[in-house]
């Protein structure tokens, strides 16, 4: 039953690590209230996946393997897009808008919020709207990150449930027990990683955590491309870039952890490797680039206008 346990561990790591690293990144960026929406989205994905898996396993018709791969690939690419958006928007909020002031997206970035004139009150309201929208995006991101594993994991879980049924020949709870233990182990490892990242400091690791999240997102995107190839929506499935299955067996410990953490496959296609290599290079270059952190021409013009108006008012007062 070791293979069943490693299956649950790998699938749990693929979904769980991203969720816990996302929570750690948002918390380190000042959005400590983001854990609730992220975990709610992940929980909703688990519920929906189990419900759909039960309907497919016990229903009259079973989808084709191509249909399952198409669903998984589409969800993976959508999850990668939202993960990228979340990392970039949160990073921009930390650096502040173009005038260099603290970003409204980071919680607690404006110590004086709630005091002052009506303008500051309006700004606070806008910040609340931004935080609310960010919470919704975080929940949807977690939903997709976990839900993309549903087409493969949920049917396997329900087939284990069916195998454990007393009505089945030689029914046993052993396969279900081992796959659940694998999922539980993945959840505990993800929680441990989250605690380690958060304890290194609330603001210090945010850039490193964001970079790690983008590297993990590269695996999600490449995995989605492979799923679409297996669904016959993209070509090149037969063009294998390399095959290290003998050195890193996918059903072994090394293949399980590499596959769970980085969505690594020992026999990737050329297109998959291309996406795997190009995405993190471009994403990390843009994420770490200082471009856009300085004042823009609009901000400079507005500042010059304000200084001119202040100078005119001072001159009038003096005269």
C-alpha positions as CSV (number, residue, x, y, z in Angstrom):
1,X,0.0,0.0,0.0
2,X,3.0,2.3,-0.2
3,X,2.1,3.4,-3.7
4,X,-1.4,4.4,-2.5
5,X,0.1,6.4,0.4
6,X,2.6,8.1,-2.0
7,X,-0.2,8.9,-4.4
8,X,-2.1,10.7,-1.6
9,X,1.1,12.5,-0.5
10,X,2.0,13.7,-3.9
11,X,-1.5,15.0,-4.8
12,X,-1.8,16.6,-1.3
13,X,1.6,18.3,-1.7
14,X,0.7,19.7,-5.2
15,X,-2.4,21.4,-3.8
16,X,-1.4,22.0,-0.2
17,X,2.0,23.5,-0.5
18,X,0.8,26.3,-2.8
19,X,-2.0,27.1,-0.4
20,X,0.2,27.4,2.6
21,X,3.0,29.3,0.8
22,X,0.3,31.7,-0.5
23,X,-1.0,32.3,3.0
24,X,2.6,32.9,4.2
25,X,3.3,35.3,1.4
26,X,0.1,37.3,2.0
27,X,0.7,37.3,5.8
28,X,4.3,38.4,5.3
29,X,3.0,41.2,3.1
30,X,0.8,42.6,5.8
31,X,-2.5,40.9,4.8
32,X,-2.8,38.7,7.9
33,X,-6.6,38.4,7.4
34,X,-6.0,36.6,4.1
35,X,-5.8,33.1,5.7
36,X,-9.5,32.8,6.1
37,X,-10.5,33.4,2.5
38,X,-7.6,31.2,1.2
39,X,-8.5,28.3,3.5
40,X,-12.2,28.8,2.7
41,X,-11.5,28.6,-1.1
42,X,-9.3,25.5,-0.5
43,X,-12.0,23.9,1.5
44,X,-14.7,24.7,-1.0
45,X,-12.5,23.1,-3.7
46,X,-12.1,19.9,-1.7
47,X,-15.9,19.7,-1.2
48,X,-16.7,20.4,-4.9
49,X,-14.1,17.9,-6.0
50,X,-15.4,15.1,-3.7
51,X,-19.0,15.8,-4.8
52,X,-18.1,15.7,-8.5
53,X,-15.9,12.7,-8.0
54,X,-18.7,10.8,-6.3
55,X,-21.1,11.7,-9.1
56,X,-18.6,10.5,-11.7
57,X,-17.7,7.3,-9.8
58,X,-21.2,6.2,-8.8
59,X,-23.1,7.8,-11.7
60,X,-24.2,6.1,-14.9
61,X,-21.5,7.6,-17.1
62,X,-17.8,8.2,-16.6
63,X,-15.9,10.9,-18.4
64,X,-13.2,10.0,-20.8
65,X,-9.5,10.4,-19.8
66,X,-9.2,13.2,-22.3
67,X,-12.1,15.1,-20.7
68,X,-10.5,14.8,-17.2
69,X,-7.2,16.0,-18.6
70,X,-8.9,18.9,-20.3
71,X,-10.6,20.0,-17.0
72,X,-7.4,19.6,-15.0
73,X,-5.4,21.5,-17.6
74,X,-7.8,24.4,-17.8
75,X,-8.0,24.7,-14.0
76,X,-4.2,24.6,-13.8
77,X,-3.7,27.4,-16.2
78,X,-6.4,29.5,-14.6
79,X,-4.8,28.9,-11.2
80,X,-1.3,29.9,-12.6
81,X,-2.8,33.1,-14.0
82,X,-4.4,34.1,-10.7
83,X,-1.3,33.1,-8.6
84,X,0.8,35.3,-10.8
85,X,-1.7,38.2,-10.5
86,X,-1.8,37.8,-6.7
87,X,2.0,37.8,-6.3
88,X,2.5,40.8,-8.6
89,X,-0.4,42.9,-7.1
90,X,0.7,42.2,-3.5
91,X,4.3,43.0,-4.4
92,X,3.3,46.3,-6.0
93,X,1.2,47.1,-3.0
94,X,4.2,46.6,-0.7
95,X,6.4,48.8,-2.8
96,X,3.7,51.4,-2.9
97,X,2.1,53.2,-5.8
98,X,4.2,55.3,-8.2
99,X,4.7,58.2,-5.8
100,X,6.5,55.9,-3.4
101,X,3.8,56.0,-0.7
102,X,2.7,52.8,1.1
103,X,0.3,50.7,-1.0
104,X,-3.3,50.6,-0.1
105,X,-3.4,46.8,-0.7
106,X,-1.2,46.0,2.3
107,X,-3.0,45.8,5.5
108,X,-1.8,48.2,8.1
109,X,0.3,50.3,5.7
110,X,-1.5,53.5,6.7
111,X,-1.1,54.0,10.5
112,X,-3.2,57.1,10.4
113,X,-6.1,55.6,8.6
114,X,-9.4,56.5,10.1
115,X,-8.3,59.9,11.3
116,X,-8.2,63.3,9.6
117,X,-10.6,64.9,7.2
118,X,-13.3,63.5,4.9
119,X,-10.7,62.7,2.2
120,X,-8.9,60.3,4.5
121,X,-12.2,58.7,5.4
122,X,-12.8,58.2,1.7
123,X,-9.4,56.7,1.3
124,X,-10.1,54.3,4.1
125,X,-13.3,53.2,2.4
126,X,-11.5,52.6,-0.8
127,X,-8.9,50.5,1.0
128,X,-11.6,48.4,2.5
129,X,-13.0,47.8,-0.9
130,X,-9.5,46.8,-2.2
131,X,-9.0,44.4,0.7
132,X,-12.4,42.9,0.1
133,X,-11.7,42.4,-3.6
134,X,-8.3,40.9,-2.7
135,X,-9.8,38.5,-0.3
136,X,-12.2,37.3,-3.0
137,X,-9.3,36.8,-5.5
138,X,-7.3,34.9,-2.9
139,X,-10.3,32.6,-2.3
140,X,-10.7,31.9,-6.0
141,X,-7.0,31.4,-6.4
142,X,-6.9,28.8,-3.6
143,X,-10.0,27.2,-5.0
144,X,-8.4,26.7,-8.4
145,X,-5.0,25.7,-7.0
146,X,-6.7,22.8,-5.0
147,X,-9.5,22.1,-7.5
148,X,-7.1,21.4,-10.3
149,X,-6.1,18.2,-8.5
150,X,-9.8,17.1,-8.2
151,X,-10.2,15.3,-11.6
152,X,-7.4,12.9,-10.6
153,X,-7.6,12.7,-6.8
154,X,-11.3,12.6,-6.1
155,X,-12.1,9.6,-8.4
156,X,-9.2,7.7,-6.8
157,X,-10.5,8.4,-3.3
158,X,-14.1,7.3,-4.2
159,X,-12.8,4.2,-6.0
160,X,-11.0,3.4,-2.7
161,X,-14.3,4.0,-0.9
162,X,-16.1,1.6,-3.3
163,X,-13.3,-1.0,-2.8
164,X,-13.9,-0.8,1.0
165,X,-17.7,-1.4,0.6
166,X,-18.9,-4.6,2.2
167,X,-20.8,-5.4,-1.0
168,X,-17.6,-5.5,-3.1
169,X,-15.6,-8.7,-3.4
170,X,-12.8,-8.7,-0.8
171,X,-13.7,-5.2,0.3
172,X,-11.1,-3.5,2.5
173,X,-10.6,-0.1,4.0
174,X,-6.8,-0.3,3.6
175,X,-6.5,1.6,0.3
176,X,-8.7,4.4,1.6
177,X,-6.8,4.6,4.9
178,X,-3.5,4.9,3.1
179,X,-4.5,7.6,0.6
180,X,-6.1,9.6,3.5
181,X,-2.9,9.2,5.5
182,X,-0.9,10.5,2.5
183,X,-3.2,13.6,2.2
184,X,-2.9,14.2,6.0
185,X,0.9,14.0,5.8
186,X,0.9,16.5,3.0
187,X,-1.3,18.9,5.0
188,X,1.0,18.6,8.1
189,X,4.1,19.3,5.9
190,X,2.4,22.3,4.4
191,X,1.5,23.7,7.8
192,X,5.1,23.1,9.0
193,X,6.4,25.0,6.0
194,X,4.0,27.9,6.6
195,X,5.1,28.2,10.3
196,X,8.7,28.2,9.3
197,X,8.2,30.9,6.7
198,X,6.1,33.1,9.0
199,X,8.5,32.8,12.0
200,X,11.3,34.3,9.9
201,X,9.6,37.7,10.1
202,X,6.5,39.3,8.9
203,X,8.0,41.6,6.2
204,X,11.5,40.2,5.5
205,X,10.6,37.0,3.6
206,X,7.9,38.5,1.4
207,X,10.1,38.9,-1.6
208,X,11.7,35.5,-1.2
209,X,8.3,33.8,-0.6
210,X,6.8,35.6,-3.6
211,X,9.7,34.3,-5.7
212,X,9.2,30.8,-4.4
213,X,5.5,31.0,-5.2
214,X,6.3,32.0,-8.7
215,X,8.7,29.0,-9.1
216,X,5.9,26.7,-7.9
217,X,3.5,28.5,-10.3
218,X,5.8,27.5,-13.1
219,X,5.2,23.9,-12.2
220,X,1.5,24.4,-12.1
221,X,1.5,26.1,-15.6
222,X,3.8,23.4,-17.1
223,X,1.5,20.7,-15.6
224,X,-1.5,22.4,-17.2
225,X,0.2,22.4,-20.5
226,X,1.0,18.6,-20.2
227,X,-2.7,18.0,-19.3
228,X,-3.9,19.8,-22.4
229,X,-1.4,17.8,-24.5
230,X,-2.8,14.6,-23.0
231,X,-6.3,15.9,-23.8
232,X,-5.2,16.3,-27.4
233,X,-5.9,20.0,-27.3
234,X,-2.2,20.8,-27.8
235,X,0.3,18.9,-29.8
236,X,3.8,17.6,-29.1
237,X,2.8,14.9,-26.6
238,X,5.2,12.4,-28.2
239,X,8.1,14.9,-28.2
240,X,9.8,14.0,-24.9
241,X,12.6,16.3,-23.8
242,X,14.2,13.8,-21.5
243,X,13.4,10.8,-19.4
244,X,14.9,10.2,-16.0
245,X,12.2,7.8,-14.8
246,X,14.9,5.2,-13.9
247,X,16.7,7.7,-11.7
248,X,13.6,9.5,-10.3
249,X,10.7,7.0,-10.4
250,X,7.4,8.9,-10.2
251,X,6.1,6.4,-7.7
252,X,9.1,6.7,-5.4
253,X,9.9,9.1,-2.6
254,X,12.1,11.4,-4.7
255,X,9.5,11.6,-7.5
256,X,6.7,12.1,-5.0
257,X,8.3,15.1,-3.3
258,X,9.6,16.7,-6.5
259,X,6.3,16.1,-8.1
260,X,4.4,17.5,-5.1
261,X,6.6,20.6,-4.6
262,X,7.4,21.5,-8.2
263,X,5.0,19.5,-10.3
264,X,8.1,17.7,-11.6
265,X,7.6,14.9,-14.1
266,X,10.5,12.6,-15.1
267,X,9.5,12.4,-18.7
268,X,8.3,16.0,-19.7
269,X,7.6,17.1,-23.2
270,X,9.6,19.7,-25.0
271,X,6.7,22.2,-24.7
272,X,6.3,21.5,-21.0
273,X,10.0,22.1,-20.4
274,X,10.0,25.3,-22.4
275,X,7.1,26.7,-20.3
276,X,8.8,25.4,-17.2
277,X,12.1,27.3,-18.1
278,X,10.7,30.5,-19.5
279,X,8.0,31.4,-17.1
280,X,10.1,31.7,-13.9
281,X,12.8,33.6,-15.7
282,X,10.3,36.2,-17.1
283,X,8.1,36.3,-14.0
284,X,11.0,36.7,-11.5
285,X,12.6,39.3,-13.7
286,X,9.4,41.4,-13.7
287,X,8.7,40.7,-10.0
288,X,12.1,41.8,-8.8
289,X,12.5,44.7,-11.2
290,X,12.5,48.1,-9.7
291,X,10.8,49.5,-12.8
292,X,7.6,51.3,-11.9
293,X,8.6,51.9,-8.2
294,X,9.6,55.5,-8.8
295,X,7.4,58.5,-9.4
296,X,5.7,58.6,-12.8
297,X,5.4,61.6,-15.1
298,X,1.8,62.2,-14.0
299,X,2.9,62.2,-10.3
300,X,5.8,64.5,-11.0
301,X,3.6,66.9,-12.9
302,X,1.0,66.9,-10.1
303,X,3.8,67.5,-7.5
304,X,5.2,70.4,-9.5
305,X,1.7,71.9,-9.8
306,X,1.1,71.6,-6.0
307,X,4.5,73.2,-5.2
308,X,3.8,76.1,-7.6
309,X,0.4,76.6,-6.0
310,X,1.9,76.5,-2.5
311,X,4.6,79.0,-3.7
312,X,2.0,81.4,-5.0
313,X,0.0,81.2,-1.8
314,X,3.1,81.9,0.2
315,X,4.0,84.9,-1.9
316,X,0.4,86.3,-1.6
317,X,0.6,86.0,2.2
318,X,3.9,87.7,2.4
319,X,2.8,90.6,0.2
